[in-house]
């Protein structure tokens, strides 16, 4: 008998520091409209982390201003 566990994440609140030093609160919604979530949700944790790190590295290289 096999068991399938499904992670139910819908809303997550987080606070971050914006470019002028102010704090902002955002709400992140994980659903099928989030292409990053869709691309990693069924991967093993190690594979998901590797994918996210690779994609973020590419993003940082392509967006030099993002590196701060």
Backbone as JSON, one array per atom type, in Angstrom:
{
  "sequence": "XXXXXXXXXXXXXXXXXXXXXXXXXXXXXXXXXXXXXXXXXXXXXXXXXXXXXXXXXXXXXXXXXXXX",
  "N": [[0.84, -1.17, 0.0], [0.6, 2.17, -0.86], [1.25, 5.53, 0.1], [0.29, 8.77, -0.66], [1.39, 11.91, -0.1], [0.25, 15.18, -0.04], [1.26, 18.44, -0.31], [-0.29, 21.18, 0.96], [-0.25, 24.32, 0.25], [-1.24, 27.6, 0.37], [-1.52, 30.47, 0.99], [1.02, 32.72, 1.98], [2.52, 34.92, 4.18], [4.99, 37.41, 4.15], [7.7, 39.53, 5.16], [9.78, 42.05, 3.85], [12.76, 43.97, 3.18], [12.69, 46.87, 1.33], [14.1, 48.62, -1.56], [14.67, 51.18, -0.64], [15.06, 50.93, 2.02], [12.8, 50.59, 3.57], [10.28, 48.63, 5.27], [8.25, 46.12, 3.88], [5.24, 44.29, 3.57], [4.23, 41.34, 2.06], [2.02, 39.12, 0.32], [2.23, 35.84, -0.65], [0.97, 33.65, -3.0], [0.66, 30.31, -3.57], [-0.11, 28.54, -6.3], [-1.51, 27.08, -9.29], [-1.0, 29.12, -11.07], [1.48, 30.09, -10.52], [4.39, 29.74, -11.97], [6.93, 28.86, -11.16], [6.43, 27.39, -8.82], [4.8, 25.36, -9.94], [6.69, 24.1, -11.52], [8.41, 22.83, -9.71], [6.98, 21.49, -7.73], [6.47, 18.7, -7.66], [8.9, 17.53, -7.48], [11.65, 15.78, -5.93], [12.96, 16.93, -2.83], [15.74, 17.6, -2.87], [16.23, 17.77, -5.63], [14.45, 19.82, -6.28], [15.58, 21.98, -4.86], [18.09, 22.16, -6.13], [17.24, 22.85, -8.74], [15.94, 25.31, -8.24], [18.11, 26.84, -7.24], [19.83, 26.86, -9.48], [18.22, 28.18, -11.39], [17.86, 30.64, -10.07], [20.49, 31.56, -10.0], [20.96, 31.97, -12.75], [19.07, 34.0, -13.16], [20.15, 36.04, -11.54], [22.55, 36.56, -12.88], [21.59, 37.54, -15.31], [20.32, 39.82, -14.51], [21.85, 42.21, -13.47], [21.52, 44.43, -11.76], [19.97, 43.42, -9.74], [21.6, 42.1, -7.95], [22.43, 43.9, -6.11]],
  "CA": [[0.0, 0.0, 0.0], [1.4, 3.39, -0.91], [0.59, 6.73, 0.58], [0.72, 9.98, -1.35], [1.19, 13.11, 0.72], [0.2, 16.39, -0.85], [1.51, 19.65, 0.46], [-1.29, 22.19, 0.67], [0.18, 25.68, 0.55], [-2.04, 28.55, -0.41], [-1.07, 31.84, 1.22], [2.13, 32.9, 2.9], [2.86, 36.32, 4.38], [6.39, 37.65, 4.48], [8.12, 40.93, 5.2], [11.11, 42.22, 3.3], [13.25, 45.34, 3.14], [12.71, 47.33, -0.05], [15.34, 49.27, -2.01], [14.92, 52.43, 0.09], [15.22, 50.6, 3.43], [11.52, 50.42, 4.27], [9.75, 47.27, 5.38], [7.0, 45.88, 3.16], [4.67, 42.97, 3.75], [3.65, 40.79, 0.85], [1.36, 37.83, 0.42], [2.55, 34.97, -1.78], [-0.02, 32.6, -3.18], [1.16, 29.19, -4.36], [-1.16, 27.85, -7.03], [-1.08, 26.71, -10.65], [-0.6, 30.32, -11.8], [2.88, 30.33, -10.18], [5.14, 28.8, -12.82], [8.04, 28.28, -10.39], [5.82, 26.36, -7.96], [4.36, 24.26, -10.79], [7.86, 23.39, -12.03], [9.15, 22.08, -8.68], [6.13, 20.91, -6.67], [6.49, 17.24, -7.61], [10.28, 17.06, -7.44], [12.26, 15.47, -4.64], [13.45, 18.17, -2.25], [17.08, 17.9, -3.37], [16.1, 18.2, -7.02], [13.79, 21.13, -6.28], [16.56, 22.97, -4.41], [19.06, 22.31, -7.22], [16.57, 23.58, -9.82], [15.74, 26.7, -7.81], [19.41, 27.5, -7.16], [20.3, 27.07, -10.85], [17.39, 29.22, -12.0], [18.14, 31.91, -9.42], [21.81, 31.97, -10.47], [20.76, 32.52, -14.09], [18.36, 35.27, -13.0], [21.08, 37.03, -10.99], [23.49, 36.92, -13.94], [20.89, 38.31, -16.33], [19.78, 41.04, -13.91], [22.97, 42.68, -12.67], [21.04, 45.36, -10.73], [19.35, 42.67, -8.66], [22.62, 41.66, -7.0], [22.51, 44.92, -5.07]],
  "C": [[0.89, 1.24, 0.0], [0.57, 4.58, -0.45], [1.16, 7.92, -0.18], [0.38, 11.16, -0.45], [1.2, 14.31, -0.21], [0.35, 17.59, 0.06], [0.5, 20.7, 0.03], [-0.8, 23.54, 1.15], [-0.66, 26.63, -0.28], [-1.53, 29.97, -0.23], [0.06, 31.87, 2.23], [2.44, 34.39, 2.98], [4.33, 36.43, 4.72], [6.68, 39.13, 4.43], [9.53, 41.01, 4.64], [11.47, 43.7, 3.32], [13.35, 45.77, 1.68], [13.98, 48.1, -0.35], [15.65, 50.57, -1.3], [14.98, 52.19, 1.6], [13.94, 50.44, 4.21], [11.1, 48.96, 4.3], [8.43, 47.19, 4.63], [6.53, 44.47, 3.44], [4.0, 42.55, 2.45], [2.95, 39.48, 1.17], [1.7, 37.05, -0.84], [1.5, 33.87, -1.83], [0.56, 31.52, -4.09], [-0.03, 28.47, -4.97], [-0.66, 27.59, -8.45], [-0.71, 27.91, -11.51], [0.86, 30.67, -11.55], [3.73, 29.29, -10.91], [6.32, 28.16, -12.09], [7.52, 27.14, -9.52], [5.43, 25.13, -8.79], [5.57, 23.44, -11.26], [8.58, 22.54, -10.99], [8.27, 21.31, -7.7], [6.16, 19.4, -6.58], [7.9, 16.66, -7.59], [10.67, 16.65, -6.02], [12.91, 16.75, -4.13], [14.84, 18.55, -2.77], [17.02, 18.42, -4.8], [15.44, 19.57, -7.13], [14.77, 22.23, -5.89], [17.59, 23.22, -5.5], [18.47, 23.14, -8.36], [16.41, 25.05, -9.46], [17.05, 27.47, -7.75], [19.96, 27.81, -8.55], [19.53, 28.21, -11.51], [17.66, 30.59, -11.38], [19.51, 32.44, -9.85], [21.73, 32.59, -11.85], [20.09, 33.89, -14.01], [19.32, 36.36, -12.52], [22.1, 37.48, -12.03], [22.85, 37.81, -14.99], [20.38, 39.66, -15.83], [20.8, 41.6, -12.92], [22.52, 43.62, -11.55], [20.42, 44.65, -9.54], [20.36, 42.29, -7.58], [22.89, 42.68, -5.92], [23.87, 45.46, -4.87]]
}
